[in-house]
Amino acid sequence: MAAENISDSILTSVKKLLGLTEEYDAFDVDIIMHINSVFTILTQLGIGPSDGFMIEDKNNKWSEFIEDMRLYQLVKSYVWLKVKLLFDPPMNSAVMECYKAQINEYECRLRTVSETED
């Protein structure tokens, strides 16, 4: 399991990747909504708790959602990219297509792991 530290906070780590500090909370409600939407997608892909998962604030940890270390970093990257496209999409269409291609690859890999477990 991942070490419990500030970077294990789902909200804080996504905000950092979006270029926001932990203290800047003006968009927390929006970001939380997008994170929870992405968790719904991951649940549908068979990743994370089977009954779903939601965060409420910065106290929710990645380790609460994903314990499988094979997927830990991939899930974090996937959530960030999806939230980035929802919250702050790039204006450059080439960058947008790059993000979408990466998301598709992550979804394929996550789906493969989910379907081959057990």
Secondary structure in CASP SS format (residue, H / E / C, confidence):
PFRMAT SS
TARGET T0000
AUTHOR 0000-0000-0000
METHOD secondary structure of the structure
MODEL  1
M C 1.00
A C 1.00
A C 1.00
E C 1.00
N C 1.00
I H 1.00
S H 1.00
D H 1.00
S E 1.00
I H 1.00
L H 1.00
T H 1.00
S H 1.00
V H 1.00
K H 1.00
K H 1.00
L H 1.00
L C 1.00
G C 1.00
L C 1.00
T C 1.00
E C 1.00
E C 1.00
Y C 1.00
D C 1.00
A C 1.00
F C 1.00
D H 1.00
V H 1.00
D H 1.00
I H 1.00
I H 1.00
M H 1.00
H H 1.00
I H 1.00
N H 1.00
S H 1.00
V H 1.00
F H 1.00
T H 1.00
I H 1.00
L H 1.00
T H 1.00
Q H 1.00
L C 1.00
G C 1.00
I C 1.00
G C 1.00
P C 1.00
S C 1.00
D C 1.00
G C 1.00
F C 1.00
M C 1.00
I C 1.00
E C 1.00
D C 1.00
K C 1.00
N C 1.00
N C 1.00
K E 1.00
W H 1.00
S H 1.00
E H 1.00
F H 1.00
I C 1.00
E C 1.00
D C 1.00
M C 1.00
R C 1.00
L C 1.00
Y H 1.00
Q H 1.00
L H 1.00
V H 1.00
K H 1.00
S H 1.00
Y H 1.00
V H 1.00
W H 1.00
L H 1.00
K H 1.00
V H 1.00
K H 1.00
L H 1.00
L H 1.00
F H 1.00
D C 1.00
P C 1.00
P C 1.00
M C 1.00
N C 1.00
S H 1.00
A H 1.00
V H 1.00
M H 1.00
E H 1.00
C H 1.00
Y H 1.00
K H 1.00
A H 1.00
Q H 1.00
I H 1.00
N H 1.00
E H 1.00
Y H 1.00
E H 1.00
C H 1.00
R H 1.00
L H 1.00
R H 1.00
T H 1.00
V H 1.00
S H 1.00
E H 1.00
T H 1.00
E C 1.00
D C 1.00
END
